[in-house]
Amino acid sequence: MKLFFKFVMLGILFPMLSFAALQEDVLYLSEQQESVNGAPFIYYYMDQLNEEDFESVSVPSFSKFTPWNSNSNVNFEYGQGSLWAKVDIQNMDEEVSDWLIEVPYAPLDEIEFYLVKNKKLENHFVTGDHVNFDVRPIEHHNYIFPIKLQARESATIYFRVKTDGIVKLPVFFYKPWNYAEVNSKYEVTYGIILGVLLMLCILSVTTYLPTKDFSYLLYPLPLIAKILFTFSLTGHTFQYLFPSFPKMANMITPLSIALWMLGESLFNLYFLKTRKLSKVAFGMNIVGFIFGIATVFTSIFLSYYAAIKLVTTISIPFSIMSLILGFIAYSKGQRIARYYITAWSFYCIGLFVFVGFATGKLPDNFFTEHALDFGDLFLAPLLFLALSKKYAVYREQKNEAIKQMLEMEAKAKEELEEKVVERTAELQEATVELEERQEELETQAAQLLHKNEEITSQAEELKAVNDQMTETNVELEQINEEIAAQRDMMDEKNKELNIVTKNLQDSINYAKRIQSNILPPLEEFKRLFKDFFVMYQPKSTVSGDFYWVAENKKENKVVLVAADCTGHGVPGAMMSVMGGGFLDKIVNLRGVTSPARIIIEMQQNLTHVLGGDNKDSKDGMDLGIIVWDRKAKKVTFAGAHTPLVFVQNKKIYTVKGERLSLGTEINKMVMKEHSIALNSSTSFYLFSDGYQDQFGGENHRKISSKKLKEMILELSEKPMIEQKEAFNVYFENWKNADSLQPEKQTDDVLLLGVKIEA
């Protein structure tokens, strides 16, 4: 009876849920569901100019979202805008429920996941194949985000997707145990495919040994390139080969297509023997080879967006040319060409279906999405079958050649036996003559040996006298050279020392001019801030501290950075120049204005240059970033070992940065952003540790961060130029408090202050 009641309730509940979902576009989740396709419930907005951020699209007043209204995946052609998508969900169970959200499309440059509950941001993940693999919430070749819903709890999920390739956002909800089953079948399938393709490669190489046919060695080259391409699209190459090198993981996709074309061109050259077929066939083969070489270089040096479009476009005529080469070879009498034609026919069909799917001309389903994989599965075995048939033809030709050789050998043997009889008589006569001649030669040799012994004895006596004279001359020359060398050595060393000293000082002065030119001019501060000061005092000629400011006119934001590099002097200055260059690339070129995102990308750039996987590395950088959003009237802060101090309504506040130093090994980097509303006039201060760590005073102690904050609160009401003067005076008095033994400056000093009106 209970079982009957459950069936009745399910029969009533599920139609009601489906009807509600259609009416309200809310995805209802229940324990009875093992997996759900989220596509019909997605609302999307394509931000072509990359103008929107999460705060703008998540407000109720944002009205640009459009319902997808389709069971197929959200899919667009190549583009460089940002796709925003959201899904409203609700847990229909009376208990806590865990779900996994999978986005099974690996070639996404950037994908951000936001989970909003009760109008508050609950979770935020930033991942994609432009970000190191280890930052993913769950390490998997696809993007998987875990969520936990309380009983009857509702939530909204937002996605921001940006990629230079095909824009695609499939979204599926799984119960964890069900996803484990689905994923294991998926991995086993691809494992079998990989095993079959690798077995074909091994068989081809082993077949080369008896045949010595070079085409057997070339067969694995395009096949391995295809394996790399397939597994780069599924994310396996990023996961297992380049988890810490996103650039290489992205480059491998167009590069593998280019290597495939290059390998296929070489294979066609030796397998079809295009040089002997015809001038047209050989010319087409050379064109394909040039395509491969050109796209290898473009894949390395062009952007991913340009490279993938170029190799995709070129691969279509290349495949057609390969098919035409098969027809030409068949017309010239090559029997094995029919297998080659069949292989390329299947592949071209799969290629055209995949292109239709990618451009939106064909529907998005399992067959169209994997059409290229099906084409590869036909192409590889059929080409190997063609190679095998070629080996069979080779064996027939070899057996025929052996038969002809045996016949020729028998005939030659008969002729040889006749000549042997004739030659034997001639050799017997010649042998008698040679014996007589040998006796004469032996007599002459004995006489020559005696003469040679006499000459050798005389030569040894002359050589001994000559060696003694040579040794005496060498000793005299060495004594003279030593005296001259010691005399000149002192003069040369003095000259070298003077030159090295002058070059070193010139290099340091030149480094100072370079660093001064890189730092933003005060006119830029005057243009962006009405009231500010910059206290910048290097310990040596050049500094390891630096400051940086930029304006994003498009978003109406100002980015201000204070940074402290490892050490001071020339090493610190080199780090500061490198840091300024990275900030130009991240903020000015790429348009990033999120302080947390800027720090994450700085970490990626620094670890790439400094080798962040080296645990013994002491190179690093601390920095604090504030972003003034003029439109939203707020300031956002994020810091790495650097705090933000601000004064608002005569009260002082401190926001601590994350306890990490950029450029060193960080297992899992998490950056928090802090927002400060500009309700009233607010003074912001960013500084390195040089000011507060200065020794001096009556007891030879540090100024300390506590004293620095007291001075900031005391001076905050004054104009910024007067604050700077007060900070300078206190700093100098503190150093020189003991007139008999004044303190030297401990470290580079950087203190920035800006006042922003409400």
C-alpha positions in Angstrom: 0.0 0.0 0.0 2.9 2.4 0.8 4.5 1.6 -2.4 1.3 2.4 -4.3 1.0 5.7 -2.5 4.6 6.7 -3.5 3.8 6.0 -7.1 0.7 8.1 -7.0 2.5 11.0 -5.3 5.3 10.8 -7.9 2.7 10.8 -10.7 1.1 13.9 -9.3 4.3 15.7 -8.1 6.4 15.5 -11.3 3.7 16.8 -13.7 3.2 19.7 -11.2 6.9 20.4 -11.1 7.2 20.3 -14.9 4.2 22.7 -15.2 5.6 25.1 -12.6 9.0 25.0 -14.4 7.3 26.0 -17.7 5.4 28.8 -16.0 8.0 30.3 -13.8 11.3 29.1 -15.6 12.6 27.8 -12.3 14.5 24.5 -12.2 13.1 22.3 -9.4 15.5 19.7 -8.0 14.5 16.6 -6.2 16.2 13.4 -4.9 14.1 11.4 -7.5 16.1 13.1 -10.3 19.5 11.6 -11.1 20.5 14.3 -13.6 18.8 17.4 -15.2 19.7 19.4 -18.4 19.7 23.0 -17.3 19.5 24.5 -20.9 15.7 25.0 -21.0 15.9 27.1 -17.8 18.8 29.4 -18.8 18.5 33.1 -19.3 21.4 34.6 -21.3 22.8 37.9 -22.3 25.7 38.4 -24.8 27.9 41.4 -23.6 29.7 42.1 -26.9 31.7 45.0 -25.4 32.6 43.4 -22.1 31.0 46.3 -20.2 29.0 44.5 -17.5 30.2 43.0 -14.2 28.4 40.8 -11.7 27.1 43.6 -9.6 25.4 45.2 -12.6 23.8 42.0 -14.0 22.7 40.5 -10.7 20.4 43.4 -9.6 16.7 42.9 -10.1 16.5 45.9 -12.4 18.8 44.3 -15.0 16.4 43.5 -17.9 18.7 42.3 -20.7 18.5 38.6 -20.0 16.7 36.5 -22.7 15.3 33.0 -22.1 17.1 30.3 -24.2 13.9 28.2 -24.5 15.6 25.1 -26.0 16.7 21.7 -24.8 19.9 22.1 -26.8 23.0 23.7 -25.3 23.6 27.4 -25.3 25.8 27.8 -28.4 27.2 30.7 -30.4 29.9 31.1 -33.2 33.3 32.6 -32.6 33.2 35.9 -30.6 35.2 37.9 -28.2 32.4 39.2 -26.0 31.2 37.9 -22.6 28.2 35.5 -22.3 26.2 36.0 -19.1 23.8 33.3 -18.1 21.6 32.6 -15.1 19.5 29.7 -13.8 17.0 29.9 -10.9 16.8 26.7 -8.9 14.9 25.3 -5.9 15.3 22.3 -3.7 11.9 20.5 -3.5 13.1 18.0 -0.8 12.5 18.4 2.9 16.2 17.7 3.7 19.6 19.0 2.7 20.6 18.1 -0.9 24.0 18.0 -2.6 24.4 18.6 -6.3 27.2 18.8 -8.9 26.9 21.3 -11.7 28.9 20.3 -14.8 29.8 22.5 -17.8 31.1 19.8 -20.1 32.9 22.1 -22.6 36.6 22.3 -21.8 37.8 25.0 -24.4 36.5 28.0 -22.4 39.1 30.7 -21.8 37.3 32.1 -18.7 34.3 30.9 -16.8 33.1 32.5 -13.5 30.6 30.8 -11.3 28.4 32.7 -8.8 25.9 31.2 -6.4 23.4 33.7 -4.9 21.2 32.8 -1.9 18.8 35.3 -0.3 20.2 38.1 -2.5 23.7 37.4 -1.1 26.7 36.0 -3.0 27.3 32.6 -1.4 30.1 31.2 -3.6 32.3 32.6 -6.4 34.8 30.5 -8.5 37.1 31.8 -11.3 38.4 29.1 -13.6 38.9 28.4 -17.4 41.8 27.2 -19.5 43.5 30.6 -19.1 43.8 29.9 -15.4 46.1 27.2 -13.7 44.3 23.9 -13.4 44.8 23.6 -9.6 42.4 26.5 -8.9 39.4 24.6 -10.0 36.9 23.7 -7.1 37.0 20.1 -8.3 40.0 18.9 -10.4 38.4 17.5 -13.5 38.9 18.0 -17.2 35.4 19.6 -17.4 34.2 22.4 -15.1 32.4 21.0 -12.0 30.9 23.2 -9.3 29.5 21.7 -6.0 26.4 23.2 -4.4 24.5 22.4 -1.2 20.8 23.4 -0.9 18.9 23.4 2.4 15.4 22.0 2.6 13.1 23.9 0.2 15.8 26.4 -0.4 16.0 28.6 -3.5 19.1 30.0 -5.2 20.2 31.7 -8.4 23.3 30.6 -10.4 25.2 33.1 -12.6 27.8 32.2 -15.2 30.2 34.6 -17.1 31.8 32.9 -20.1 34.5 34.4 -22.3 36.4 32.5 -25.0 38.1 33.2 -28.3 36.7 30.0 -29.9 33.1 28.7 -30.2 31.0 30.1 -27.3 29.2 27.2 -25.8 27.6 26.7 -22.4 26.1 23.2 -21.7 24.9 23.0 -18.1 23.9 19.7 -16.4 22.9 19.0 -12.8 23.9 15.6 -11.3 23.6 13.9 -8.0 27.2 13.0 -6.9 26.8 9.3 -7.1 25.1 9.5 -10.5 27.9 11.7 -11.9 30.5 9.1 -10.8 28.8 6.5 -12.9 28.4 8.8 -15.9 31.9 10.0 -15.7 33.4 6.5 -15.4 31.7 5.4 -18.6 32.9 8.5 -20.4 36.5 8.0 -19.3 36.5 4.3 -20.2 35.1 5.1 -23.7 37.9 7.7 -24.4 40.4 5.3 -22.8 39.4 2.6 -25.3 39.6 5.0 -28.2 43.1 6.2 -27.1 44.2 2.5 -26.7 43.0 1.6 -30.1 44.8 4.6 -31.8 48.0 4.0 -29.9 47.9 0.3 -30.8 47.7 1.3 -34.5 50.7 3.5 -34.0 52.7 0.7 -32.4 51.7 -1.8 -35.1 52.7 0.7 -37.8 56.2 1.2 -36.3 56.8 -2.5 -35.9 55.6 -3.2 -39.5 58.4 -0.8 -40.7 61.1 -3.2 -39.5 60.5 -5.9 -42.1 59.2 -3.6 -44.9 61.6 -0.6 -44.5 58.7 1.4 -46.0 59.1 5.0 -44.6 55.3 5.6 -44.8 54.9 3.2 -41.8 57.0 5.5 -39.7 55.1 8.6 -40.8 51.6 7.1 -40.2 51.8 7.7 -36.4 52.7 11.4 -36.7 49.2 12.7 -37.9 47.5 10.2 -35.6 49.3 11.4 -32.5 48.5 15.0 -33.5 44.9 14.1 -33.8 45.0 12.4 -30.4 46.4 15.7 -28.9 43.7 17.7 -30.7 40.8 15.5 -29.5 42.0 15.4 -25.9 42.7 19.2 -25.9 39.0 19.7 -26.8 38.0 17.4 -23.9 40.4 19.1 -21.5 42.5 16.0 -20.8 45.7 17.6 -22.2 45.3 20.6 -19.8 44.6 18.2 -16.9 47.4 15.7 -17.4 50.1 17.5 -19.6 50.0 21.2 -18.9 48.1 21.9 -15.6 50.4 24.9 -14.8 50.9 26.2 -18.3 47.5 27.5 -19.6 49.1 29.2 -22.6 50.6 25.9 -23.8 47.4 24.1 -23.1 45.5 26.6 -25.4 48.3 26.6 -28.0 48.2 22.8 -28.4 44.7 22.9 -30.0 45.6 24.9 -33.2 49.1 23.5 -33.1 47.9 19.9 -33.1 45.7 20.6 -36.2 48.8 22.2 -37.9 51.0 19.2 -37.0 48.3 16.9 -38.3 48.3 18.6 -41.7 52.1 18.5 -41.8 52.2 14.8 -40.9 49.4 13.9 -43.4 51.3 15.8 -46.1 54.5 13.8 -45.4 52.5 10.5 -45.2 50.8 11.2 -48.6 54.2 12.0 -50.1 55.6 8.5 -49.3 52.4 6.4 -49.2 50.9 7.6 -52.5 54.3 8.5 -54.0 52.9 11.8 -55.3 56.2 12.8 -56.9 55.8 10.0 -59.4 52.0 10.3 -59.8 51.9 13.6 -61.7 52.9 17.2 -61.4 49.4 18.2 -60.3 49.4 15.6 -57.5 52.9 16.6 -56.4 52.0 20.3 -56.5 48.9 19.7 -54.3 51.0 17.7 -51.9 53.5 20.5 -51.6 50.7 23.1 -51.0 49.4 20.9 -48.2 52.9 20.7 -46.7 53.2 24.5 -46.9 49.8 24.8 -45.2 51.1 22.7 -42.3 54.4 24.6 -41.9 52.6 28.0 -42.1 50.0 27.1 -39.5 52.6 25.7 -37.1 54.2 29.2 -37.0 50.9 31.0 -36.8 49.7 28.7 -34.0 52.8 29.6 -32.0 53.0 33.4 -32.7 49.4 34.5 -33.3 46.6 34.8 -30.7 44.4 31.8 -30.0 41.4 33.5 -31.7 43.3 34.2 -34.9 45.2 30.8 -34.9 42.1 28.6 -34.4 40.1 30.4 -37.1 43.0 30.1 -39.5 43.8 26.4 -39.0 40.1 25.5 -39.0 39.6 27.4 -42.3 42.7 25.8 -43.9 41.9 22.3 -42.7 38.8 22.1 -44.9 40.5 22.6 -48.3 43.4 20.5 -47.0 41.1 17.5 -46.4 39.5 18.0 -49.8 42.9 18.0 -51.5 43.9 14.8 -49.7 40.7 13.1 -51.0 41.5 14.3 -54.5 45.0 12.9 -54.2 43.4 9.5 -53.6 41.3 9.7 -56.8 44.5 10.7 -58.8 46.4 7.7 -57.4 43.5 5.3 -58.1 43.3 6.6 -61.7 47.1 5.9 -62.1 46.6 2.2 -61.2 47.3 2.2 -57.4 44.9 -0.5 -56.1 45.5 0.5 -52.4 44.1 4.0 -53.2 40.5 2.7 -52.9 41.0 2.2 -49.1 42.6 5.7 -48.9 39.6 7.2 -50.8 37.1 5.5 -48.4 39.0 6.7 -45.3 39.1 10.4 -46.5 35.5 10.3 -47.7 34.3 9.3 -44.2 36.5 12.0 -42.6 35.3 14.8 -45.0 31.7 13.9 -44.2 32.4 14.1 -40.4 34.3 17.4 -41.0 31.5 19.0 -42.9 28.9 17.9 -40.3 31.1 19.3 -37.5 31.5 22.6 -39.3 27.8 22.8 -39.8 27.3 22.2 -36.0 30.0 24.8 -35.1 28.4 27.5 -37.3 24.9 26.8 -36.1 23.7 25.4 -39.5 23.1 21.9 -38.0 21.4 21.0 -34.6 23.4 20.5 -31.5 23.2 16.8 -30.7 25.6 13.9 -29.8 26.2 13.0 -33.5 26.9 16.5 -34.7 29.1 17.4 -31.7 31.2 14.2 -32.1 31.1 14.0 -35.9 34.8 14.8 -36.2 35.6 12.1 -33.7 33.6 9.6 -35.8 35.5 10.8 -38.9 38.8 10.2 -37.1 37.7 6.7 -36.0 37.1 5.8 -39.6 40.1 7.6 -41.0 42.8 6.0 -38.8 41.9 2.3 -39.2 41.1 2.6 -42.9 44.5 4.3 -43.5 46.2 1.5 -41.6 44.2 -1.0 -43.7 45.6 0.7 -46.8 49.1 0.4 -45.3 48.5 -3.3 -44.7 47.3 -3.9 -48.3 50.4 -2.0 -49.4 52.5 -4.5 -47.4 50.6 -7.4 -49.1 51.4 -5.9 -52.5 55.0 -5.4 -51.3 55.2 -9.1 -50.4 53.9 -10.2 -53.8 56.5 -8.0 -55.5 59.2 -9.3 -53.2 58.3 -13.0 -53.9 58.3 -12.4 -57.6 61.7 -10.6 -57.4 63.1 -13.6 -55.3 61.9 -16.1 -57.9 63.6 -14.1 -60.7 66.8 -13.8 -58.6 66.9 -17.6 -58.1 66.6 -18.3 -61.8 69.3 -15.8 -62.6 71.5 -17.3 -59.8 71.2 -20.8 -61.3 72.1 -19.6 -64.8 75.0 -17.6 -63.4 76.2 -20.7 -61.4 76.5 -22.7 -64.6 78.5 -20.0 -66.4 80.7 -19.6 -63.3 81.7 -23.3 -63.2 82.8 -23.2 -66.8 85.0 -20.1 -66.1 86.4 -21.7 -63.0 87.9 -24.6 -64.9 89.5 -22.2 -67.4 90.9 -19.9 -64.7 92.3 -22.8 -62.6 94.8 -23.7 -65.3 95.8 -20.1 -65.8 96.3 -19.6 -62.0 98.6 -22.7 -61.7 101.0 -21.2 -64.3 100.9 -17.8 -62.6 101.6 -19.4 -59.2 105.0 -20.8 -60.4 106.0 -17.3 -61.7 105.0 -15.7 -58.4 107.1 -18.1 -56.3 110.2 -17.2 -58.3 109.6 -13.5 -58.0 109.0 -13.8 -54.3 112.4 -15.3 -53.7 114.0 -12.3 -55.4 112.0 -9.9 -53.3 113.0 -11.5 -50.0 116.7 -11.2 -50.9 116.3 -7.4 -51.6 114.2 -6.9 -48.4 117.0 -8.4 -46.2 119.5 -5.9 -47.7 117.2 -2.9 -47.2 116.6 -3.9 -43.6 120.3 -3.8 -42.8 120.7 -0.3 -44.3 117.6 1.0 -42.4 119.0 -0.1 -39.1 122.2 1.9 -39.7 120.2 5.1 -40.7 118.0 4.7 -37.6 120.9 4.6 -35.2 122.4 7.8 -36.6 119.0 9.6 -36.5 118.5 8.8 -32.8 121.9 10.3 -31.9 121.1 13.5 -33.8 117.7 13.8 -32.1 119.1 13.5 -28.6 121.5 16.5 -29.2 118.7 18.5 -30.7 116.3 17.8 -27.8 118.8 19.0 -25.3 119.3 22.3 -27.1 115.5 22.8 -27.4 115.0 22.3 -23.7 117.6 25.0 -22.8 116.0 27.6 -25.2 112.5 26.9 -23.8 113.7 27.5 -20.2 115.2 30.8 -21.1 112.1 32.0 -23.0 109.8 31.0 -20.0 112.0 33.1 -17.6 111.8 36.2 -19.8 108.0 35.8 -20.3 107.4 35.5 -16.6 109.3 38.7 -15.9 107.4 40.6 -18.6 104.0 39.2 -17.5 104.5 40.2 -13.8 105.5 43.8 -14.9 102.4 44.3 -17.1 100.0 42.5 -14.8 99.8 45.4 -12.3 99.2 48.0 -15.0 96.4 46.0 -16.5 94.7 45.2 -13.2 94.7 48.9 -12.2 93.1 49.9 -15.6 90.5 47.1 -15.4 89.5 48.1 -11.8 89.0 51.7 -12.8 86.8 50.7 -15.8 84.7 48.3 -13.8 84.1 50.9 -11.1 83.0 53.5 -13.6 80.7 51.1 -15.5 79.0 49.9 -12.3 78.2 53.5 -11.2 77.0 54.4 -14.7 74.8 51.3 -14.8 73.2 52.2 -11.5 72.6 55.8 -12.5 71.0 54.6 -15.8 68.8 52.2 -13.9 67.6 55.1 -11.8 66.7 57.1 -14.9 64.8 54.1 -16.3 62.9 53.5 -13.0 62.0 57.3 -12.8 60.6 57.2 -16.3 58.5 54.1 -15.6 56.9 55.6 -12.4 53.7 57.6 -13.3 54.3 61.4 -13.3 52.6 63.6 -10.6 50.6 65.3 -13.4 48.7 62.0 -13.8 47.9 62.0 -10.1 46.8 65.7 -10.3 44.5 64.8 -13.2 42.9 61.8 -11.4 42.8 63.1 -7.8 42.0 66.5 -6.4 43.9 66.0 -3.2 46.8 63.5 -2.9 50.4 63.1 -1.8 53.3 60.6 -2.8 56.1 60.1 -0.3 58.7 58.0 -2.3 62.2 57.7 -0.7 64.5 54.9 -1.9 67.2 53.6 0.4 69.7 53.4 -2.4 70.0 55.0 -5.8 67.2 52.8 -7.1 64.2 51.4 -5.2 62.4 48.1 -4.8 59.2 50.0 -4.0 57.0 51.4 -6.7 53.7 53.0 -7.3 51.3 52.8 -10.3 48.1 54.5 -11.3 45.8 54.2 -14.4 42.4 55.2 -15.5 39.9 52.9 -17.3 37.7 55.5 -19.1 35.5 52.9 -20.5 34.4 51.7 -17.0 35.0 55.1 -15.4 37.4 53.6 -12.8 40.8 54.6 -11.4 43.3 51.9 -10.3 46.0 52.8 -7.7 48.7 50.4 -6.7 51.5 50.4 -4.1 54.0 47.6 -4.3 57.0 46.4 -2.3 59.4 44.0 -4.2 61.9 41.7 -2.5 65.0 43.5 -1.4 66.0 47.0 -2.4 68.6 48.5 -4.7 69.2 47.1 -8.2 67.5 43.7 -7.6 64.4 45.4 -6.2 64.4 47.9 -9.0 64.4 45.1 -11.6 61.4 43.5 -9.9 59.6 46.9 -9.8 60.2 47.5 -13.5 58.9 44.0 -14.3 55.9 44.6 -12.0 55.0 47.9 -13.7 55.1 46.2 -17.1 52.8 43.4 -16.0 50.3 46.0 -14.6 50.3 47.8 -18.0 49.5 44.5 -19.7 46.8 43.4 -17.2 45.0 46.7 -16.7 45.7 48.9 -19.7 45.9 46.2 -22.4 43.5 43.5 -21.1 41.1 46.0 -19.3 41.0 44.1 -16.0 39.7 46.3 -13.1 39.0 43.8 -10.4 41.7 44.1 -7.8 41.6 40.4 -6.9 41.7 39.5 -10.5 44.7 41.8 -11.1 46.6 40.2 -8.2 45.8 36.6 -9.5 47.1 37.5 -13.0 50.2 39.2 -11.4 50.9 35.9 -9.6 50.6 34.0 -12.8 52.9 36.3 -14.7 55.5 36.4 -11.8 55.5 32.7 -11.3 55.9 32.2 -15.1 59.0 34.5 -15.1 60.5 33.6 -11.6 59.6 29.9 -11.6 56.9 29.8 -8.9 57.2 26.0 -8.5 60.6 26.5 -6.9 60.1 26.2 -3.1 63.5 27.8 -2.4 62.8 30.9 -4.4 63.1 34.2 -2.3 61.9 36.5 -5.1 58.5 38.0 -4.3 56.3 41.1 -4.3 53.7 42.5 -1.8 51.2 44.9 -3.1 47.9 46.6 -2.4 45.3 47.8 -5.0 42.4 50.1 -4.7 39.9 50.6 -7.5 37.8 53.8 -7.4 34.5 53.2 -9.2 33.3 56.8 -9.9 30.0 55.7 -11.2 29.1 53.4 -8.3 30.7 55.7 -5.7 32.7 53.0 -4.0 36.3 51.9 -3.6 37.3 48.2 -3.9 40.4 46.9 -2.2 42.5 43.7 -2.4 46.0 43.2 -1.0 48.8 40.6 -0.8 50.7 41.2 2.5 49.7 44.9 2.2 46.9 46.6 4.2 44.6 49.5 3.4 44.1 52.2 6.0 41.3 54.8 5.5 39.7 57.5 7.5 35.9 58.2 7.2 33.8 60.4 9.5 36.9 60.9 11.7 37.2 57.2 12.4 40.2 55.1 11.2 39.7 51.6 9.6 42.2 49.0 8.6 41.6 46.3 5.9 44.3 43.6 6.0 45.6 42.0 2.9 45.9 38.2 2.3 48.9 36.5 4.0 50.8 35.7 0.8 53.6 37.0 -1.3 53.3 37.0 -5.1 56.0 35.2 -7.1 56.3 32.4 -4.6 54.7 28.9 -4.6 51.0 29.2 -3.6 49.0 25.8 -3.6 45.6 27.4 -3.8 45.3 31.1 -4.3 42.1 32.8 -2.8 41.8 36.6 -3.0 39.1 38.6 -1.2 37.8 41.9 -2.3 36.6 44.6 0.2 34.2 47.4 -0.9 34.1 50.8 0.9 31.0 53.0 0.1 31.9 56.6 -0.4 29.1 58.0 1.8 31.3 60.9 2.9 34.7 62.4 2.3 37.3 59.5 2.8 41.1 59.5 2.9 42.8 56.3 1.8 46.5 55.3 2.6 48.6 52.6 0.9 52.2 52.1 2.1 55.1 49.6 2.1 56.8 48.5 5.4 59.7 50.9 5.0 58.2 53.8 7.0 57.0 51.8 10.0 60.1 49.6 10.2 62.5 52.6 10.4 64.8 52.5 13.5 65.5 55.6 15.5 64.0 57.6 18.4 65.5 57.8 21.9 65.5 54.0 22.3 66.6 53.0 18.8 63.3 51.3 18.0 61.0 51.0 15.0 58.3 53.7 14.4 55.8 50.8 14.3 52.4 50.4 12.4 50.5 51.6 15.5 52.3 55.0 15.6 51.8 55.3 11.8 48.1 54.8 12.2 47.9 57.3 15.0 49.6 59.9 12.8 47.3 59.1 9.9 44.2 59.7 12.1 45.7 62.9 13.6 46.6 64.4 10.2 43.6 63.1 8.1 41.7 66.4 8.3 44.6 68.4 6.9 45.3 68.9 3.1 47.3 66.0 1.7 50.4 68.2 0.9 50.6 69.2 4.6 50.2 65.6 5.6 53.2 64.7 3.4 55.3 67.4 5.0 54.4 66.2 8.5 55.2 62.6 7.6 58.6 63.7 6.2 59.6 65.8 9.2 58.7 63.1 11.7 60.6 60.5 9.6 63.8 62.6 9.5 63.6 63.6 13.2 63.1 59.9 14.2 66.2 58.8 12.2 68.4 61.6 13.6 67.1 61.6 17.2 70.6 60.6 18.4 72.8 63.2 16.9 76.0 61.3 17.9 74.9 58.1 16.2 72.0 58.8 13.7 70.3 55.8 12.1 70.7 55.0 8.4 67.5 54.5 6.4 66.4 50.9 7.0 64.5 50.2 3.8 62.8 51.8 0.8 59.9 54.1 1.8 56.6 54.4 0.0 53.5 56.1 1.4 50.5 57.2 -0.8 47.5 59.2 0.3 44.4 60.2 -1.7 41.3 62.0 -0.5 38.0 61.1 -2.4 34.9 63.2 -1.9 31.5 61.6 -1.6 
